[in-house]
Amino acid sequence: MANQILDNLKKAVLECDAQGASSWAAKAVEEKVDLLKALDALTDAIREVGDGFGKGEIFLPELVGAAEAMQSATSIIEEELKKTGAKRESLGTIVAGTVFGDIHNIGKSMVCTLLVAAGFEVIDLGVNVETERFIQAVKDYKADVLAMSALLTMYTAEQKKVIDRLKEEGIRDKVKVIVGGGAINEEFARMVGADGYAPTAPEGVALTKKLLGLPD
């Protein structure tokens, strides 16, 4: 039964079936399946989708659908894991969010999903995130990397504001900062004092590993 549940969890993500993924996640909890193995099954599936996307074999709508399916299942499983105190091994902790004023979610969610698939613990703060919330999350979670997204040019200054606050708090040297989004480029990243810029979600994962000295 456990293997069937794990197989169906993976299948639901590959088929972009969010409702099915959440149902099988609930079944995993009910049947007392090893929830770390359930997370591994979800991770394997999204990694497969991410690899396909990177090779041009899978397109953005499928990646978005698979990410939504994974998130619908992960939220149920992680909530249950909190009760047991079990925790996955992690390559590092990432705090991510779309800056204040900007409500675009897709690009940021793609990066977060692929980072989870790569083995990172990701704290996704969502969209329209105020500067102080970023700062507090970096402190609370002892983040290794802060990833900020801004799609529209009018909100790019928010990324610099966050970096400046990290300096004021004396913690800029304790966290790597990466920026991305439609309004961002390499020159802008250097100008605001970020550690790096990635134009796509797979490149965001590669950049994160590089900054932390991890093998790609």
N, C-alpha and C positions, 0 to 999 in steps of 0.2 A: 504493500500500500504506500509506504513512504517513497519508494522509487517512482511510483506512478504519479504521486503528487509533485515530486521534484521535476519529473519530465514534463508534466502539464504546466508547471510554472514557467519553465523555459519556453515551451511552445507558445504560451500566451504572449510572452514578450516578443518572440519572433513574429507572431501574427498580429502584433499591435492591438491585442485584445485586453484593454484595461479592466473591463468588468470581469473577464475570465481570470486575469491575474490576481485581482483582489479576492475573488472567490476561492481560488486555490491557495492563496496565502492564508485566508481564514481557516481553510481545511487543514493546512499544515499546523496551525496553532492548535486546532481542535484535536488532531490526531497525535499531537506531541512529537511531530517530526523534528529532527535536529535543525533548529532554525538557522544556525550558521551554515549548514549545508544548503538550506533554502536560499539564503543570500548568495551563496556561491553559484547556485543554479541561475539565479537572476543575473548575476555578474557575468557568467559565461555567455548568456544570451545577448546581453547588451554589448559585450565586447565583440561578439560575432557580428552584430548589426553595425557597430562602429567601424570595424575593419572593412566591412562591405561598403560603408559610406566613404571611407578613406580611399578605397580603390575605384570609386565611381560606379559600383555595382548596385548600390542602394541609394535612394534619393532622400532629400530632406523630409518630405511628408512621412516617409516610413521611419526615419530616425526619430522624428517628433513623436509619432505614434508608439514606437517601441519604448521611448523614454517615459511617456505617460503611463504605459502599462507597467513598466518597472517601478515607477514611483508609487503607483496605486498599491502594489504588492509590498514594496519595501516599507511603507509607512505602517502597515499592519504588523509586519514582522519585527521591525525595530521597536515598536511600542511594546511588544511582548518581551523582547530581549531586555528592555529596561527593567522589567519586573524581576527578571532572573539575574540580572547583573552580568550576563555573558556579553563578551565583546570580541569583535573581529580584530585580528592583527591588521595594522594599518601602516602604509608607507609614510603617512604624515597627515596633518590636519589642515584643511583648506576652508577659509571663510570666503563666501562668494555672495555677490548681490549686484543688482542694477542700481545705479546711483540715484540720489534724490531728484525728483522731478520726472524721471524717466520710468515708464511702465512697461517697457518692452522686455519680454521674458524668454523668447525662444532660444536665442543664442546663448544666453546665460545658462538656461536649463540644459542645453546640449553639452556645454562644457562640464557642468556639474555631474551629469549622468556618466560621461566618459571618464571623468576623474574617479568616480565611484567604481566603475568597471576596472580601472587601472589599479585599484587597491587603496585609494585614499579615503579618509573620513572627510565628508563634505558637509559643512554647515551652510545651507542655502538660506540666506536672509530674505530672498524674494526680490521684489522690485520697489522702486521709490524709497530706497534706504537712506536715512539721514546719516550724516557724518558721524555723530556720536554713537549711533548704533553699530556702525562698522568698528569704531575704536573699542567699544565695550566688548564686542564679540571677539576681536583679536586678543584682548586681555583674558576674557573668560575662558576661551578655548585654547589659549596658548598656541595660536595659529602659526603654522610654518609659512603659509602663503595666504595673501589676501588677493582675491581676484575680483576686479570691478569691471562692469560693463556699462557702456553708454552708446545708444544707437544714434541719438540726435546731437548735432554740434552744440546746441544751446546748453546741453547738460555736461559737456566734457570738463568744464571748470570744476565740477563737483569732485572729480577724481583727484585733481591737484589739491583741493581743499582737504580731502581725507589724508593724503600723503603729508601735507603740512601739519595736520593735527597729530599724526604719528610722530613726527619730529618733535612737536611741542611736548608730547607725553613722554619723550625719551625712549620710545620703543621702535623707532624706524629701523634700527639695525637688527632687531629681533625677528623681523618678518619680511619675506620677499613679497613684492607687490607686482602683479601683472595686470595689464589693462587690455580691453578689447571692445569690439562694437563697431558698427558701421561708420561712426564719426572719428575713429581712432586710426592712427598709423604709427610707424616706427619713430618718426620725427617727434610726434606729439608725446609719445611715451617717454622719450629722452628728456623732452622739455619739462614735463611735470615731475620727473624724478622717479619714474617707475623702473623696476628691474627688467621688464621685458614686455613685449607686445606679441599677440598671436592673432592672425586674421581669421582662423577657423578653429572649431572645437578640437579636432584631433591635434592640431598644432599647439593648442593651449595645454593639452596633456603633456606633449613632448617638451614644451617650454618649462612646465612645472617640474618635471623630472630633472631636466638639465640644471635648473636653478638650485635644486636640492641635492645635486650630485648623484642622482640615481641613474642606473642604466636604462636606456630607452627600450 
